[in-house]
Amino acid sequence: MTEEHNFLTTEQVAFRLGVKPSRVRQLVGQGRLLPLRTGLRAHLFSIESVEAFEQAEKPVRGRPQNY
């Protein structure tokens, strides 16, 4: 396997997370998702960092609870 297969593009991360690419860029801006810069406007993300984000940011599904 070549090194490029260990990384995901912004679009691939968005698809994996079920969000739009603009949301991925927003998460990067917030420092919640860490990319490797490949250019002025392009990012690559390690599969490990995306998996860590998925584990840390598991959404709570269902109706909000009022206590």
C-alpha positions in Angstrom: 0.0 0.0 0.0 1.4 3.4 -0.9 1.6 6.3 1.5 -1.2 8.2 -0.3 -3.7 5.5 0.7 -3.2 6.4 4.4 -4.8 9.8 3.9 -8.2 11.2 3.1 -9.2 14.4 1.2 -11.7 16.9 2.6 -14.4 15.5 0.4 -13.7 11.9 1.6 -13.8 13.0 5.2 -17.0 14.8 4.6 -18.6 11.7 3.1 -17.3 9.5 5.9 -18.7 11.9 8.6 -22.0 12.5 6.7 -21.4 16.3 6.4 -20.6 18.8 3.7 -17.0 19.7 2.9 -17.6 23.2 4.3 -18.4 21.6 7.7 -15.1 19.7 7.6 -13.3 23.0 6.9 -15.2 24.6 9.8 -14.1 21.8 12.1 -10.5 22.4 11.0 -10.9 26.1 11.7 -12.2 25.3 15.2 -9.2 23.0 15.8 -11.4 20.0 16.3 -10.1 18.1 13.3 -6.4 18.2 12.5 -5.3 18.1 8.9 -1.9 17.9 7.2 -1.7 20.9 4.8 -0.8 20.1 1.2 -1.3 23.5 -0.3 -2.9 26.8 0.4 -6.4 25.5 0.2 -6.0 21.7 0.2 -5.9 19.4 3.2 -5.2 15.8 3.7 -6.3 14.0 6.8 -4.7 10.9 8.3 -7.2 8.0 8.7 -6.1 7.8 12.4 -7.0 11.4 13.1 -10.4 11.0 11.4 -11.1 7.9 13.4 -10.1 9.6 16.6 -12.4 12.5 15.8 -15.3 10.0 15.1 -14.7 8.4 18.5 -14.5 11.7 20.4 -17.4 13.3 18.6 -20.0 10.6 18.6 -23.3 12.4 18.2 -26.1 11.8 20.7 -29.1 10.7 18.8 -32.7 11.0 19.7 -34.9 13.6 21.3 -33.3 16.0 23.8 -34.1 15.3 27.4 -35.5 18.0 29.7 -34.6 17.4 33.3 
